[in-house]
Amino acid sequence: MTVRERLLRAAAELIAEKGWGAVSTRVLAERAGVGSGVVHYHFDSTQAVLVQAAVGALRSAVDGLASVLERASTPSDALALLLGALDGHGGQELFTETFLAATRNDELRHAVGEVLVDFRRTLAAWLESRDVPTPEATAAVLAAAVDGVLLHRALSPDLSADVVVPVLGRVLR
């Protein structure tokens, strides 16, 4: 793994563990096992590392969406698999922190917005292939609902897939 990759991995871990604002150059460098100056050799700023790491993690999740959806036979199955995939990758904390940071960072907001468009486009295509009415609108609302669930889980971890899937599944039917 290159130094740049180690910095990005460390940044993603730290965002999830400590929160966006708690990641300093020193903490990032320590986690990656490099000197502080190396961070700025590879990136313009610590914020640039955080943005690239977070957007990369979101992009990776969206890139894997099609394979998750292929395993689902119904929209409710898709929802269960989607929530399970987010739980399984520890992405919940990273995604929550990234969405919150995007409200204060224009570059991040724009990049996250582009990823969300791709997420909704992929989900809408899958919904359309299953004859779900108004697939684009359904994908947009479903994506917003999943994002809301992730935000609420930060405060209420008992909001599990077992609770969410039956309720949102009724909406999809």
N, C-alpha and C positions, 0 to 999 in steps of 0.2 A: 504494500500500500504506500502510495506517495505521501509526502508531507502534506500536500494540499488536501488529499483525501482524508488524512488523519485529522486535519483541522476541521474539515466539514463534518466528519463523524462526531468529533468532540463537541462541536457547536450544537449539533442536533441533540446530542445527549444532554448537554448543559441547559439548553432551552427547556427541554422537558423536565429536568430535575429542579432547576433553580428559578426558572422564569427568565424572560427575555432581558429584563433590565439588570439582572444580577450577573450577567456574563461579561466579565472584563477581559482585556487582552491577557493579563497575567493568568487568570483562571483558565482561559481557553488554552493558552500555551502549555500550562502545567498538565492539563488533561490530555493534550495531544503529545506530550513528551518532547516539546521543543522550547527554544528560547523565545522570549516575547518579541524580539525583533523579527523573527521568522514569520510571525503572523502578518506583519506589515510588508514583508517582502512578497508574500503571495497574494495579499488582498489590500485594498486601499484603506480599509478600516475594519474594526471589529464588527461594526454593523453590517458591512458588506459580507463578511463571513456568515453572520447569522442569517441574513436575507438569502444568500445562496444555499445554505444548508437547509433552511426551512422550506424554501420553494422547491428544492431538489427532493425533499421528502414528500411533499405534496404531489409533485409531478410523478414520482415513483408510484405513489398510491393510485393515482389516476391511470397511469400506464398499466397497472395491474388489474384495473377495474373490469376490463373485457373478460379476462380469464376467470374472475370471480363470478361475473354474470353468466358465463357459459355453463357453470355448474348449477344454476338455478332454473327451475322449471316454471315457477310462478313469481309474480312480483313480491309476494310475501317471503318466498325463499330468498330472493335477491336481497331484500332488506335485511333478513337474518344474516346472510353471508357477509353483506357489507358491514354491518355493525360488528360482527365477529372478527372480520379482517382488521378493523380499526382497533379493536381490543387486543388482538393478537400481536400487533406490531408495536405496542406501546405508543401508538400514534396519537392517542387521545390527548395527552398532555401537550405534546409538541404542536398539534393542530390547534388546540385551544389557545395556547400562548401565541401562536403565529397569527391567528385571527384577531386576537386582542391587540397585538402589536401593529397589525395592518391598519387599525383605526387611527394610528398616530404616525404612520410612515407611508408617504405617498408612493415611494418606489415599491415597497412591499405590497401595498394595497393593489397597485396595478398588476404586479406579478401574480398575486394570489387570485385576482379577478380573472386573469387569463387561464389559470389552472381550473378555476371553477367553471368557466365556459366550456372547457374541454370535458370536464366531469359531466356536466349537464348534457352536452352533446352525445357523449357515449351512452349515458343512461337513457336519454330520449330515444336513441336508435334502438336500444334493447327493448324499451317499453313499446315502441311502435311495432316491432317484430312480434310482440305478444298481444297485439290489437288492443292495447290500453288506450282509451280515449284521450285526446289532447296530450300526446306524449311530451311535447316540449314544456308545456305548463306543468304537467305532472312531475317531470324531472326537476324543474326549478323549485317547486314546492317541496318535493321529497328531499332534495339536496339541502334546502333551508331547514327542514325539519330535522334531518340528521345532524346538521351543524348545531342546531339548537339543543338537541339531545346531548351532544358532546359538551357544550357549554354548561348545561345543567348538571351533567355527571360530575363536573369538577366540584360541585357543591353537594350533590346528592348521588353518591356512587350506587345506590340501590336502584337507580333508573337503568336497569339492565336490559339486554336484548329481549329477555323473557317478558318484560313489561311492555317494551316499546313496540316490538314486532306485531303482536296481535292488534294493537290500536292502529298503528299506521297501515297495517295490512288491510284493515277494513276500509280505510280511505282509498287504497289502491284498487279495491274491488268495486 
